[in-house]
């Protein structure tokens, strides 16, 4: 009875009991075996690749098996929360194509198992805490910071493990009457869980869907369940939320493995069925002949903002993450090049238990394939979106039709060009198409003088027919080259260089430099068709003047 009275004193405003909440949040009406998964990030302001990595696994597991995927915001740590972080997180996840069936959203939230922000669920946590207190499994701890430091110093002197447990748990066995007196005096406290007495010598066995059976040392610490302000810790809140949101599979990073015994023991203490835990491997990178964890401080590619700023297509990022999430995906993709990723049979059993090696070059290769498969119109729209986010005025001012024509160069054939990787790289690659960005970057061929280049451009301008097809245009170019003393074929010039000024490639190089400012560029005829006659003639005339040719 004393414990019940203590619980009532600790939680005088707890209206609903756990039994009431079982009615409020009943088992979901889903097909048998349908998974319920969640992404539960903290709004700290740093949105990283691991968020998408884990979310993609959760989303695929749920949606390919008739289940649902929810977004829960774990915002109990107000000190670490950044203004606008929740909105930024939701928007970033949407950008990468992650579909949530319920949970926090830009326009509020949706779903019958909310609220989906932990700070709005405090009543539920207090009901669970009260139930544990009534059973003697939780107690108020009045330790001050000074007392905790004294305990730590004594443990160091004794060579004992650090923490609040067993004989070191000063207020564990405080009589309820004494606890009542302290509470009535208004002394601050935290609520701690009373770890099982035998935990120090016990083990906890959990079957992980990725790693199999795990036998771990049981937790002996009397961990904090509720902080002094009544807000729950992560350990407690996620257990309560996963139960009442009816989560069946908890996909999270392997950095949470040390906390697994705590969570398993809390589920057991509350007599709830735990979700199937699925601990995904860390994202690693090669460095100095070894592997290390991706670092917020060292690796800009860990932040999701890196991919949006550089302009990686979200589909490319998702494709790449799937290759490191599931063995066999790359082979499947090769066999099904035009098939939606959602047709792939994702499996938790195919997630490797060891670290997942992140390779930016491999992402770039996949990105090339993604852009090569997109319709030019889709590429143009993506570039406009990226340009709007990054304020790239040249792309923003360009008509959609012009961007589409540029994106179509070399990409309507059976084997399309694969030289588009990400927005910033693409813009650099195509910047010469925009007059305000054009620069004469490369010099004329070594065997070409400015006067000769001017002469070639004068004759080319005079004969230029924008309406000519590719074959007709090239035939005219050959006639111009031969009439000017250039070999029709490079091999002819190579055999008898004394007979020619150069070969047709030197003539086309002059035209290419005039139009693009570069010695290497896509197909010359397609460049001209995309630019349009007016821009082509303007570029040719400007180059002729630059080289000193006749006006």
VMD Tcl script that draws the C-alpha trace (Angstrom):
set ca {
  {0.00 0.00 0.00}
  {2.90 2.34 0.73}
  {4.11 2.04 -2.86}
  {0.66 2.89 -4.20}
  {0.49 5.95 -1.97}
  {3.98 7.00 -3.06}
  {2.97 6.61 -6.72}
  {-0.14 8.73 -6.14}
  {1.97 11.42 -4.49}
  {4.49 11.38 -7.36}
  {1.82 11.47 -10.06}
  {-1.24 13.27 -8.70}
  {-2.42 14.40 -12.13}
  {-2.15 11.11 -13.99}
  {-5.68 10.67 -15.26}
  {-5.49 7.55 -17.43}
  {-4.02 4.22 -16.41}
  {-2.02 1.94 -18.68}
  {-5.18 -0.13 -19.12}
  {-6.95 3.00 -20.37}
  {-4.17 3.64 -22.88}
  {-4.45 0.07 -24.15}
  {-7.95 1.05 -25.23}
  {-6.88 4.40 -26.67}
  {-4.13 2.71 -28.71}
  {-5.48 -0.76 -29.53}
  {-3.63 -3.34 -31.64}
  {-3.61 -2.24 -35.25}
  {-5.91 -3.77 -37.80}
  {-3.35 -4.97 -40.29}
  {-2.88 -8.25 -42.15}
  {-1.16 -10.93 -40.06}
  {2.59 -10.40 -40.02}
  {2.40 -6.89 -41.50}
  {5.27 -4.86 -40.00}
  {4.89 -1.50 -38.32}
  {8.18 0.38 -38.47}
  {9.27 3.85 -37.46}
  {11.90 6.48 -37.93}
  {12.45 8.28 -34.64}
  {15.08 11.02 -35.02}
  {15.96 13.75 -32.55}
  {15.64 17.36 -33.81}
  {19.23 18.35 -33.12}
  {19.64 20.23 -36.40}
  {22.10 17.77 -37.94}
  {20.31 15.59 -40.48}
  {22.66 12.89 -41.68}
  {22.91 10.09 -44.17}
  {22.28 7.54 -41.43}
  {18.74 8.93 -41.07}
  {17.98 8.03 -44.69}
  {19.96 4.78 -44.49}
  {17.87 3.47 -41.59}
  {14.66 5.01 -42.86}
  {15.01 3.30 -46.23}
  {15.34 -0.08 -44.52}
  {12.29 0.64 -42.33}
  {10.23 1.94 -45.25}
  {11.00 -1.03 -47.51}
  {10.36 -3.56 -44.74}
  {6.95 -2.05 -43.99}
  {5.65 -1.25 -47.44}
  {6.63 -4.41 -49.28}
  {4.93 -6.50 -46.59}
  {1.62 -4.66 -46.33}
  {2.57 -2.73 -43.19}
  {3.03 0.91 -42.36}
  {5.87 3.31 -41.66}
  {5.60 6.20 -39.20}
  {7.66 9.23 -38.23}
  {8.07 9.97 -34.53}
  {10.02 12.99 -33.29}
  {12.01 12.20 -30.15}
  {12.27 15.71 -28.76}
  {12.65 15.09 -25.03}
  {16.09 16.71 -24.88}
  {15.21 20.39 -25.21}
  {18.80 21.52 -24.67}
  {19.97 19.85 -27.89}
  {17.00 20.86 -30.05}
  {17.64 23.49 -32.70}
  {14.93 25.95 -33.87}
  {13.38 24.80 -37.14}
  {15.07 21.40 -36.93}
  {11.84 19.42 -37.05}
  {10.62 21.23 -40.16}
  {14.02 20.82 -41.83}
  {14.05 17.13 -41.00}
  {10.57 16.51 -42.40}
  {11.37 18.44 -45.56}
  {14.69 16.62 -46.08}
  {13.11 13.19 -45.69}
  {10.40 14.14 -48.18}
  {13.09 15.29 -50.63}
  {14.66 11.84 -50.55}
  {11.35 10.20 -51.35}
  {10.57 8.58 -48.01}
  {6.83 7.97 -47.68}
  {5.38 7.96 -44.17}
  {1.92 6.55 -43.60}
  {1.45 8.43 -40.35}
  {3.28 10.62 -37.88}
  {4.72 14.11 -37.81}
  {4.29 16.03 -41.05}
  {4.82 19.52 -42.45}
  {1.12 20.33 -42.05}
  {0.81 18.97 -38.52}
  {0.50 15.23 -38.16}
  {-1.69 12.37 -39.29}
  {-2.62 9.06 -37.72}
  {-4.60 7.72 -34.78}
  {-1.63 6.76 -32.59}
  {-0.27 10.23 -31.88}
  {0.74 12.72 -30.78}
  {3.92 11.87 -32.66}
  {6.18 14.28 -30.80}
  {7.34 12.96 -27.49}
  {6.99 16.18 -25.54}
  {3.26 15.98 -26.24}
  {3.00 12.44 -24.80}
  {4.14 13.12 -21.22}
  {0.87 11.90 -19.69}
  {1.42 8.49 -21.25}
  {4.95 8.22 -19.85}
  {3.74 9.24 -16.41}
  {1.09 6.53 -16.49}
  {3.78 3.94 -17.25}
  {6.08 5.39 -14.59}
  {3.28 5.31 -12.04}
  {2.57 1.66 -12.82}
  {6.23 0.77 -12.26}
  {6.32 2.77 -9.00}
  {3.22 1.02 -7.70}
  {4.97 -2.31 -8.21}
  {8.17 -1.13 -6.53}
  {10.07 -1.14 -9.83}
  {10.72 2.61 -9.83}
  {11.58 5.07 -7.09}
  {12.35 8.76 -6.58}
  {16.06 9.56 -6.28}
  {17.01 12.80 -4.51}
  {20.74 12.69 -5.32}
  {22.30 16.09 -5.88}
  {25.16 16.62 -8.34}
  {27.53 16.75 -5.38}
  {26.30 13.39 -4.10}
  {26.67 11.80 -7.52}
  {30.24 13.10 -7.74}
  {30.99 11.67 -4.30}
  {29.65 8.27 -5.39}
  {31.82 8.36 -8.50}
  {34.91 9.27 -6.48}
  {34.27 6.42 -4.05}
  {33.82 3.99 -6.95}
  {37.10 5.14 -8.48}
  {38.88 4.59 -5.19}
  {37.36 1.14 -4.81}
  {38.03 0.14 -8.43}
  {34.30 -0.43 -8.96}
  {32.28 0.15 -12.10}
  {30.91 3.64 -12.38}
  {27.19 4.25 -12.16}
  {24.17 4.25 -9.89}
  {23.45 0.65 -8.96}
  {23.31 -1.85 -6.12}
  {25.04 -0.66 -2.96}
  {25.95 2.59 -4.73}
  {22.29 3.46 -5.31}
  {21.92 5.76 -2.31}
  {18.15 6.25 -2.44}
  {17.16 2.84 -3.81}
  {15.88 1.58 -0.45}
  {14.62 4.85 0.96}
  {11.48 4.07 2.99}
  {8.31 5.39 1.28}
  {7.54 7.50 4.35}
  {10.91 9.26 4.09}
  {10.38 9.73 0.37}
  {7.00 11.27 1.14}
  {8.56 13.74 3.60}
  {11.17 14.81 1.04}
  {8.54 15.23 -1.65}
  {6.35 17.31 0.65}
  {9.36 19.57 1.32}
  {9.63 20.07 -2.43}
  {13.04 18.45 -2.87}
  {13.93 17.91 -6.55}
  {14.16 14.30 -7.71}
  {14.45 12.05 -10.71}
  {12.57 8.79 -11.09}
  {14.84 5.77 -11.41}
  {14.13 2.23 -12.44}
  {14.96 -0.42 -9.85}
  {17.14 -2.82 -11.83}
  {16.73 -6.51 -10.96}
  {18.94 -7.55 -8.02}
  {20.50 -10.41 -10.00}
  {21.32 -8.27 -13.04}
  {25.03 -7.99 -12.21}
  {25.59 -11.69 -12.88}
  {22.86 -12.23 -15.47}
  {22.66 -12.05 -19.22}
  {19.95 -10.96 -21.63}
  {19.30 -12.85 -24.85}
  {17.72 -10.96 -27.75}
  {17.21 -12.24 -31.26}
  {18.22 -9.48 -33.64}
  {16.82 -9.72 -37.17}
  {20.18 -8.67 -38.63}
  {22.66 -10.28 -36.21}
  {20.83 -13.31 -34.90}
  {20.83 -14.33 -31.23}
  {22.71 -11.86 -29.04}
  {23.69 -12.76 -25.49}
  {24.53 -9.56 -23.62}
  {25.32 -8.67 -20.01}
  {22.16 -7.60 -18.24}
  {21.85 -4.00 -17.18}
  {22.47 -3.45 -13.47}
  {22.15 0.33 -13.49}
  {19.19 2.07 -11.90}
  {18.74 4.24 -14.97}
  {16.75 7.47 -14.92}
  {13.24 7.07 -16.32}
  {11.97 10.61 -15.73}
  {14.19 13.65 -15.40}
  {13.64 16.24 -12.68}
  {11.30 18.20 -14.99}
  {9.09 15.13 -15.50}
  {10.25 14.55 -19.09}
  {11.29 10.97 -19.89}
  {14.71 9.83 -20.99}
  {15.14 8.24 -24.42}
  {15.37 4.75 -22.93}
  {12.01 4.99 -21.23}
  {10.10 7.02 -23.83}
  {10.97 4.83 -26.78}
  {9.86 1.68 -24.95}
  {6.50 3.22 -24.07}
  {6.03 4.69 -27.56}
  {7.00 1.54 -29.44}
  {4.45 -0.40 -27.41}
  {1.54 1.99 -27.76}
  {2.29 2.83 -31.40}
  {2.32 -0.94 -31.92}
  {5.75 -0.93 -33.56}
  {6.73 -4.47 -34.57}
  {10.24 -3.82 -35.92}
  {12.70 -1.25 -34.58}
  {15.40 -0.58 -37.17}
  {18.28 1.43 -35.76}
  {22.07 1.72 -35.93}
  {24.43 -0.64 -34.16}
  {25.57 2.18 -31.87}
  {22.42 1.36 -29.85}
  {23.50 -2.23 -29.15}
  {24.94 -1.38 -25.69}
  {21.49 -0.06 -24.69}
  {19.67 -3.18 -25.84}
  {19.70 -4.92 -22.41}
  {18.10 -1.85 -20.80}
  {15.34 -1.80 -23.38}
  {14.73 -5.55 -23.26}
  {14.52 -5.45 -19.45}
  {12.13 -2.48 -19.48}
  {9.79 -4.28 -21.87}
  {9.89 -7.30 -19.59}
  {9.23 -5.18 -16.49}
  {6.14 -3.68 -18.15}
  {5.04 -7.13 -19.39}
  {4.99 -5.93 -23.00}
  {6.11 -7.75 -26.12}
  {9.20 -5.97 -27.48}
  {9.57 -5.19 -31.19}
  {11.98 -7.15 -33.31}
  {15.21 -5.18 -33.10}
  {17.19 -4.75 -36.31}
  {20.59 -3.15 -35.73}
  {22.07 -1.95 -39.02}
  {25.84 -1.63 -39.45}
  {27.69 1.64 -39.16}
  {28.54 3.63 -42.28}
  {32.31 3.42 -42.74}
  {34.83 4.85 -45.17}
  {38.33 3.86 -46.23}
  {41.18 6.00 -44.94}
  {44.88 5.29 -44.79}
  {44.44 1.63 -45.69}
  {41.84 1.09 -42.95}
  {38.19 1.72 -42.23}
  {36.66 4.24 -39.88}
  {33.21 5.52 -39.00}
  {31.87 8.43 -41.03}
  {32.41 11.54 -38.95}
  {30.33 14.70 -38.69}
  {33.54 16.67 -38.20}
  {35.67 15.09 -40.93}
  {33.23 13.99 -43.62}
  {30.89 16.51 -45.28}
  {29.22 13.64 -47.13}
  {27.65 12.45 -43.87}
  {25.28 15.44 -43.81}
  {22.17 15.25 -45.98}
  {22.66 18.91 -46.79}
  {25.79 17.91 -48.74}
  {23.73 15.93 -51.26}
  {21.13 18.65 -51.66}
  {23.73 21.40 -51.94}
  {25.78 19.50 -54.51}
  {22.62 18.46 -56.34}
  {22.58 14.68 -56.16}
  {19.33 13.26 -57.45}
  {17.43 11.70 -54.51}
  {16.87 8.56 -56.57}
  {20.63 8.13 -56.96}
  {21.16 8.40 -53.20}
  {18.42 5.87 -52.52}
  {19.76 3.51 -55.19}
  {23.22 3.67 -53.69}
  {22.04 3.15 -50.12}
  {20.11 0.09 -51.23}
  {23.31 -1.41 -52.65}
  {24.96 -1.22 -49.23}
  {21.80 -2.21 -47.35}
  {21.04 -5.45 -49.19}
  {23.45 -7.86 -50.77}
  {22.16 -8.90 -54.17}
  {20.63 -5.54 -55.04}
  {23.32 -4.65 -57.57}
  {22.83 -7.94 -59.42}
  {19.08 -7.41 -59.38}
  {19.46 -3.89 -60.77}
  {21.66 -5.14 -63.62}
  {19.01 -7.71 -64.50}
  {16.15 -5.18 -64.15}
  {17.54 -1.84 -65.39}
  {14.19 -0.16 -65.97}
  {12.32 -1.54 -62.97}
  {11.27 0.52 -59.96}
  {13.34 -0.14 -56.84}
  {10.18 -1.10 -54.99}
  {10.00 -4.30 -57.03}
  {13.18 -5.56 -55.36}
  {12.57 -8.03 -52.54}
  {14.21 -6.29 -49.60}
  {15.23 -8.61 -46.76}
  {16.57 -7.99 -43.27}
  {18.53 -11.21 -43.63}
  {20.50 -9.62 -46.48}
  {21.76 -6.74 -44.34}
  {25.37 -7.37 -43.42}
  {26.27 -7.32 -39.74}
  {29.68 -5.73 -40.27}
  {30.23 -2.09 -41.17}
  {28.84 -0.82 -44.47}
  {31.54 0.80 -46.59}
  {30.49 4.16 -48.03}
  {32.13 4.99 -51.36}
  {31.41 8.39 -52.88}
  {32.88 7.34 -56.22}
  {30.44 4.45 -56.40}
  {27.60 6.83 -55.65}
  {28.82 9.00 -58.53}
  {28.80 6.00 -60.87}
  {25.24 5.15 -59.86}
  {24.28 8.80 -60.25}
  {25.53 8.76 -63.84}
  {23.27 5.80 -64.58}
  {20.30 7.49 -62.94}
  {20.64 10.67 -65.02}
  {21.24 8.64 -68.18}
  {17.92 6.88 -67.60}
  {15.92 10.04 -66.89}
  {13.92 11.70 -69.64}
  {15.54 15.03 -70.64}
  {12.45 16.83 -69.35}
  {12.95 15.23 -65.92}
  {16.59 16.26 -65.85}
  {15.65 19.81 -66.83}
  {13.07 20.01 -64.05}
  {15.53 18.64 -61.50}
  {18.15 21.21 -62.53}
  {15.62 24.00 -62.15}
  {14.72 22.79 -58.65}
  {18.38 22.58 -57.66}
  {19.06 26.00 -59.18}
  {16.20 27.50 -57.23}
  {17.54 26.09 -53.97}
  {21.08 27.24 -54.72}
  {20.19 30.53 -56.51}
  {21.91 29.63 -59.78}
  {20.57 32.48 -61.89}
  {21.71 31.21 -65.29}
  {19.66 28.02 -64.93}
  {16.71 29.87 -63.45}
  {16.53 32.33 -66.34}
  {16.80 29.61 -68.99}
  {13.50 28.44 -70.52}
  {12.56 24.84 -69.73}
  {12.71 24.02 -73.43}
  {16.33 25.17 -73.61}
  {17.36 23.12 -70.56}
  {15.54 20.12 -71.99}
  {17.37 20.45 -75.31}
  {20.70 20.64 -73.48}
  {19.84 17.61 -71.31}
  {18.82 15.65 -74.40}
  {22.26 15.87 -76.05}
  {23.58 12.34 -76.42}
  {20.78 10.92 -74.31}
  {18.20 9.74 -76.79}
  {20.35 6.91 -78.15}
  {20.36 3.27 -77.10}
  {23.63 3.93 -75.21}
  {23.16 7.40 -73.74}
  {26.00 9.59 -72.52}
  {26.85 9.17 -68.84}
  {28.54 12.43 -67.95}
  {25.93 13.97 -65.64}
  {26.61 13.22 -61.94}
  {25.10 15.93 -59.72}
  {23.74 19.45 -60.05}
  {26.93 21.43 -59.40}
  {28.94 19.18 -61.72}
  {26.26 19.27 -64.42}
  {26.07 23.04 -64.31}
  {29.84 23.29 -64.65}
  {29.68 20.85 -67.56}
  {26.95 22.74 -69.45}
  {27.72 26.30 -68.32}
  {29.00 27.30 -71.77}
  {25.43 27.09 -73.06}
  {24.60 30.24 -71.09}
  {26.02 33.47 -72.47}
  {26.71 34.98 -69.03}
  {28.80 31.92 -68.09}
  {30.66 31.41 -71.36}
  {34.47 31.49 -71.19}
  {37.12 30.71 -73.78}
  {38.90 28.19 -71.58}
  {41.14 26.27 -74.00}
  {43.63 27.47 -76.65}
  {43.56 26.74 -80.36}
  {45.32 23.61 -81.63}
  {49.10 24.00 -81.84}
  {49.05 24.05 -85.65}
  {46.37 26.77 -85.79}
  {46.99 30.52 -85.84}
  {44.43 33.10 -84.84}
  {44.26 34.40 -88.41}
  {43.62 30.93 -89.78}
  {40.94 30.29 -87.14}
  {39.30 33.59 -88.09}
  {39.32 32.58 -91.75}
  {37.74 29.19 -90.97}
  {35.00 30.80 -88.89}
  {34.26 33.36 -91.62}
  {33.77 30.63 -94.21}
  {31.84 28.41 -91.80}
  {29.47 31.27 -90.94}
  {28.88 32.02 -94.60}
  {27.96 28.42 -95.38}
  {26.19 27.55 -92.11}
  {22.73 26.01 -92.55}
  {21.06 25.49 -89.17}
  {18.26 23.46 -90.75}
  {20.63 20.87 -92.21}
  {20.52 17.38 -90.77}
  {23.58 15.89 -89.14}
  {24.81 14.12 -92.27}
  {24.32 17.19 -94.45}
  {26.07 19.41 -91.89}
  {29.06 17.08 -91.67}
  {29.35 16.83 -95.47}
  {29.47 20.63 -95.65}
  {32.14 20.69 -92.92}
  {34.29 18.25 -94.89}
  {34.00 20.36 -98.04}
  {35.05 23.44 -96.10}
  {38.03 21.62 -94.59}
  {39.26 20.14 -97.87}
  {38.87 23.46 -99.70}
  {40.96 25.11 -96.98}
  {43.84 22.65 -97.33}
  {42.96 20.18 -94.56}
  {42.88 16.40 -94.88}
  {39.42 14.88 -94.93}
  {40.60 12.11 -92.63}
  {43.14 12.26 -89.76}
  {44.91 9.16 -91.07}
  {45.58 10.88 -94.41}
  {47.27 13.75 -92.61}
  {49.26 11.32 -90.49}
  {50.59 9.54 -93.60}
  {51.53 12.70 -95.54}
  {51.55 15.72 -93.20}
  {53.53 17.77 -95.69}
  {50.51 17.87 -98.02}
  {48.07 19.45 -95.56}
  {47.67 22.21 -93.02}
  {46.10 19.68 -90.67}
  {43.00 17.51 -90.74}
  {39.24 17.95 -90.37}
  {39.53 17.52 -86.60}
  {41.49 20.80 -86.43}
  {38.73 22.58 -88.31}
  {35.98 21.18 -86.06}
  {38.13 22.08 -83.02}
  {38.05 25.74 -84.05}
  {34.26 25.63 -84.29}
  {33.96 23.72 -81.03}
  {36.14 26.27 -79.21}
  {34.10 29.10 -80.68}
  {30.85 27.63 -79.42}
  {31.88 26.06 -76.10}
  {35.26 27.55 -75.24}
  {36.49 23.99 -74.67}
  {38.39 21.45 -76.72}
  {36.23 18.65 -75.29}
  {32.45 18.84 -75.39}
  {29.46 16.76 -76.49}
  {28.52 16.25 -80.15}
  {29.08 19.49 -82.08}
  {26.00 19.24 -84.28}
  {23.78 18.57 -81.24}
  {25.31 21.53 -79.42}
  {24.36 23.79 -82.30}
  {20.84 22.40 -82.48}
  {20.33 22.95 -78.76}
  {21.77 26.49 -78.83}
  {19.62 27.64 -81.71}
  {20.75 29.51 -84.82}
  {20.89 32.98 -83.30}
  {23.15 31.98 -80.41}
  {25.36 29.87 -82.73}
  {25.91 32.72 -85.15}
  {26.55 35.12 -82.28}
  {29.19 32.82 -80.73}
  {30.89 32.22 -84.08}
  {31.03 35.93 -84.88}
  {32.40 36.78 -81.43}
  {35.11 34.13 -81.74}
  {36.05 35.34 -85.23}
  {36.53 38.82 -83.85}
  {38.50 37.43 -80.91}
  {40.86 35.59 -83.25}
  {41.26 38.59 -85.53}
  {39.46 37.20 -88.55}
  {37.85 39.36 -91.26}
  {34.64 41.13 -90.21}
}
mol new
graphics top color blue
foreach p $ca { graphics top sphere $p radius 0.5 }
foreach p [lrange $ca 0 end-1] q [lrange $ca 1 end] { graphics top cylinder $p $q radius 0.2 }
display resetview
